[in-house]
Amino acid sequence: MKTILKINAKVLIALTTICLFALCDTEDPWSPFQSKATLTRDTMGWDETSITGTTSGDARYTWQGVITEGSEWVSFSKTTEEIASEGKVGNSFTLYFSKNDTPEVRSASVLIKFSDGYTTNLSLSQLGKSDNTSYDRNWGEQPEYKSGSTLVYKTYYTTLSNAKHVRNYSICYDTEKLVSQWVAYPLHSVYTTGRGYPGGGRTDAWAFDDAITEYYNGGYQIVEYDLTEPVIPQAQQQNIVSGAYGTGDSRGHMLPSASRYNTWMTNAQTFYATNMMPQNSRFNSGSWAKVENGARASICSDTLYVVVGTLYENATKFTSRGRTITRPTHCYKLLLRTRAGNTKKSISQITNASELKAIGFLFENSSNAASYTNAVVSIEEVEKRSGFKFFRNLNPAIADEVKRQKNINDWNF
């Protein structure tokens, strides 16, 4: 939202509110509908810039709205500062705002007054910006971050259909290889269920990092990109928007699309270039797919924590659409969860290794990739080959013991 000439918001609010109540003090006692207004949700992420509201009731009536709190950051217009709007009952409206680059949560209120006498007060809040490298002790999937001039760490957030703003996944992106070294994410039924959006499944919204997309005409369209201060510039990403690499490799999801079916954007974020690795097509649809399915079959109430990563042992490069990409020689998937599955404990709270179970799978990225049963390894083995330390929120007293586990019979494969 562009900044324009400042207006006296308090005066305008007062005048608008007087007009609303003066014009709309008549209620039709015969109307079978009670007019009301709702927002699609009441909490937005720091990087969101709009939210939609709807009105319902008798279509003979009209509504008038005024922003009574938060007019310094919320507007009914995308380009100008508009604290009031109006329309017919049944019509939707949009509230616009800039990204919240501060760490503080900010709040706003909107009064909707209907010509049949009903009123609705809407409250909304926008979360403050979090450091891209921050994490919570409840984020059991998080590896340790190590320094490197080509490594960028970032967490993507999403708002679920229950209005909860949560992390979607985190990445360690390599700007030289144009592939993430690892992608870490929670796996739980709240992410895989819902499907309350057009299509209700794969969005196939292939895009660069931080694209805002929406359903359009049986497919999707890119609404906008965050190009103001991109954490990962587009020039340092794979150009997979128009199609695959042209090398016989698949655009392999690190966080699978099928593990994120709750809302449109929750799924669409899995189609970002930063979540893709060049993956042998036969391997992608074979052993790798079976491990992805097995991970989803191992979901529990406590949350399953997953890390997917890449290795580069005598790796080769290739060029696709003007971008030089390093093809991973190996791909791995690491799983960690409570053994009981319903302890209601975070990983960091557990002090007995027997309460947890862990396993890893390490594959060669080729058409000769092993079956998943022959690809079983311990997390400890992958740490040695990758140089990363995984699941850093494990209690140090039990971490080594947990990471040596690799019993496939403990899992739903």
N, C-alpha and C positions, 0 to 999 in steps of 0.2 A: 504494500500500500504506500503510495507516494505521500510525502509530507508536503502540505500546502499551507497557505496563510492561516494562522491560528485564529479560532473564533472563540467567543465567550460562551463556553459550553454550558455553564450554569444558567445563564440567562435563556439560552435557547432551550434547554431542558425544561425550565419553568414555563416558558411560553407554550412549548409543544404540549406539555402535560395539561395545561389549562385548556387548550384547544381540544384535546382528546376527551376530557371529561365533559366539556360543554357540548360537544357535538354528539356524544354517544351515551346519553343518559336514559335512553328509552329501551326497554326490554319487551320483546314480543312474547306474551305468556302462552301463545299457541304453538310456538316453534317446538318441534319434537327433538331438536338437536341442541346440545350445549356446545357453544363455541369454545375451542381451546387451541393452544399452540404448544408445540414440542420441538426440541432440538434433537438431532440424531444421536447426540451424546452430550455430556456436560463437561468433559475434560478433554483437552487437546494436548498434543505433544508440542514441545518448544518450537519445532520446525514446521508446524502446520500453519496455513495462512487463510483458511476459511472453514466455515461450518454451515450446514444447511438447517433451516427450520421449516416446519410445516404448520399449516392452519387447517382446522377441520370444523365442521358444523353446517349450519344452513347457508347455502350458497347465495341467498338473497342479501346477506349482510356483508359488511366490510370490516377490515381491521386497520388499526393504526398502531405503530410501534415507536417506542423511544428508548434510547440507551440511557438508563438512569445512573449507571455506574460503569466506569471503564471507558468513557467516551474518548479518552486520550489515546487508546490503542485499538478500539473496536469501531467499525463503521458499517453502514448499510451499502456503501459503495466501495468498489475496488480501487478507484483512483482518486476520490475526494473524501473529505471528512463529512459524512452524513450521519447525524445521530437520530434521524427520524425517517420513517418510511410508512407506506400504506399499501393496501391491496384488497382484493376480494377474498372472502372466506373460501378456503380450498386451495388458494395459491400458496406456493412456497416462498421463502425468502432466504437470502444468504448474508451472513455476517463475515466481514473481512478484517484481517489484522496482519500485522507484520510478525516475523519470527521473534521469539523471546530470547534474545541473546544474553539475558541476565540469568543468574542462578536462582532468582526468586520466582515463585508462583504468582501470577497475577489473576485478578478476578474481575468479572463484569456482571451487570444485571440488565435485562431488557424487559420493559413493560409492554405487553400487547393488550390493547383495549379493543373490544368488539362493539359494533353498533347495536347489538342486541343486549348490551349491558354487562356481558361477561368480561372478565379480565384474567390474564395469565402473567405471572412473573417468572421469567426465565433466568437462571443463574448459570454461568459458565466460568471455567478457569483454564489457564494455559500454563503448563509446566515450565519450569526454568530449564535453561540449557545445561546439560551435563557434559563434563569433560569426556572426550571420546575414549580416553583410556581408563575411565573410572569403572569400578565394578562393585558388586555387593557380595557380602559373605554368603548369601543365599544362592549366588550364581555358581552352582557346583561345577559347571562345564568349563570354567575359565582356566586356560593355561597361564603360565608365567609369561610376561612380556619381556623380551630381550631387545637390547638396542641394536640398531642397524640403520645405516643411512638410507637404505631402500625400503625399509619396513614401515608401514602405516597401520595403526590400530584404530578400529572404529566399531561402534555398536549401532545397529539399526533398531529403531523402536517402532511399535505398531499399536494401534488401538483396536482391541477385540470387540466383538459384537456385544459383549456385556459392559462396554464403555471403559474397561480397564486398559490403562496405558502401560504396556509391558515391553520388555526387550524382545526383539525377534531373533537376532543372531549377532555375533561379534566376529570380526575378521582380523587376521594379520596379513595385510596385503603387501605384495612385493612389487614395487613400481618399476623394477628392472625386468623381472620375469613376466609381468602383467598377469600374474596368477596369485591367488592367496596361498600363503604357506599353510594356513589352517583357517577353518571356519568352525566356531563353537556355538552350540545352541541347546536350549532345553527342549525336550520332547515330552509332550503331555496332551491329553485329550482335548484340552481347551484350545489348542492350536490346530488340531486335526479335524475338529467337528464344527458345525455351524453351516457353512456353505450358503449363507443368506445373501448371495450376490448373483448377478447374471451369469449363467453357466454353472455356477456352484462348484467349480473344479479348477483345472489349470487355466490360468489367465493367458498364458503364453505372451505376456507383456514384456518382450525382450527390450531392454533399454540399458542406457548407461546408469551409473550410480546416482541415486537420489532423484530419479524421475518420478513425477506424480502422474499416474496413468488412471484411465477409467474405461469402462466397457463402452464400446461404440460399434453399432452395426454388425453385430456378430463377432467382433474382434476387440480391438482396443485402440485407444489413441493416447498419445503423450500430451498431457495438459501443460506441464511445465517442468523445467529442470531447476535445481538449486545451483545457480552459477555465480552467486554473489561471493561466497568464500568456500569453494569446494574443497573438501578434505582430500579427495583424489581427483585431480583434473581429468577430463575426458581423454586428453591426449595420452594419458598413462593408463588407459583401460583398453581391454579387447573391444574391437568393433564387431560385436555379434548381433547388432540390431537387425541387420538385413538378412541374416542367415548364418549357417555354420561356417567353419573355417575354410572349407574347400580343400581339406587335406585327408578326408576320410574319418576325421575325428568328430565325435559328438560334442556338443556344448554340454558338458557334464555338470549337473548341479552338485554343489558341495552340500548345501542344505537342500534336500529334495523338495520339489513342488508339492508332492503328496503329503508331506509332513506339515503343510501350512494351508489348511482349507477353511479357516475361520471367516476371514473377510477378504475383500478384493485386494487391498493393499498388502495385507499379511502374506498373501500368495504372490502378488506381483513383485514384491521385494526379492523373492527367490530368483527372479529372472534378470536381476542386475548383472552386469558384466563382471563385477567383482566377486560374484558367487559362482563363476564358471571356471572349469578347468578343461583343457583339451584332453579328451578321454577316448580311447579306442572304442569304436562303436559296438563291436561285438562284446567287449568286456562290459561296457556301460549297460547293455541290455541283458547281460548274462549274470555272472557272479556278483557284480556290483549291485544290480537290482535286487538280487536275493538277500543281500546283506541289508539293504535299505528296508525291504519288507520285514525282515526279521527284527530290525530295530523297532519298527512301529508295533510289531506284535509283542514287544517287551515293555510297552508303556505301562506305567504304574501310577498310583495316586500321589506318590512322593515326588515324581518327576524323574525321567531318565535323562542323563546328561551325556551329550555327544560331542565329539571332536572329529572332524574330517580334515585330512591334510594331504600334502603332496611331498614327494621326495625327488631330488634331482641328482642322480648318481650317473655321471657321464651323459647328462641330458643334451638334447639337440634343440635348435631353434628353428622356427619357420616364420614366414611372413604372411599375414592375412589382412587384406584391406589397408595396407600401409603400416601395419603394426607388427613389430617383431616380438613373438611370443615364445617362451620356453616351454617345451612339452615335458610334463612330469614323467619320470621313469617309473614311479610307483605311487599308489594311492592307498591311504589307510583310513580306517574308521575305528574309533575308540568309544566304548560304552561304559557307563558307571551309573549304578543306582543302588538303593537299599535292597537287601535281600527279601525282606518281608513286603516291601512295596507300599506300606501304609503306616509308617512310623510317625509321620508328620514332623520329622526332624530334617534340618538342613544337613548337608554333607559335613560341614565344619563342626557340627555338634556331636558327631559320632566318634567314639573313642575305642571301639572294638572292631577290628578288621572283619570279624565273622559276620557283622551286620551288613556288610557291603559286598557287592559282586561287581567284577570288572572283566572286560575282555577286549581284545583288539583283533583287527583283521588287516593284513598287509598284502597288497596285490601288485604284481607287475602290470604296468599300464600297456597291455598289448593283447592281441587276439589269443595269446597263449596263457592268459591269466589263469591262475589256479582256481579250483572250485573253492567255495567259501569254507568248506570243512578243512581244506588243506592250507588255508590262508590264516588260520588262527595263530595269533601271537599274543604276548603279554604287552601291556602298556609300557613296561620297563624296557622291552626290546625296541619299541618304536622311539622311546626317548633317546636311546643310545644312537640310533641311526639319524634321527631328525635334529638333535641338538636342543629340542624344546623340552621343558618340564611341564607335564600335563596335570590337570585337576589340582591346581595350586591351593584350593581351599580344603583339601584333605588334611586331617590332623597329622602333623609331622610324625607322631609316634606310631602311626599305623600305615602311613602312605606307602612305604616300600612293600609291605606285605600285601596290601590291596593291589598294587600295580604288578605284582608277580602272578596274579590269578589269570587263568585262561581256560576255564572249564566250559566248553560249549554246551554241556548238558544242563548248565544252570540257566540257559536262555531259551527263548521260544523260537528257535530256528528249525 
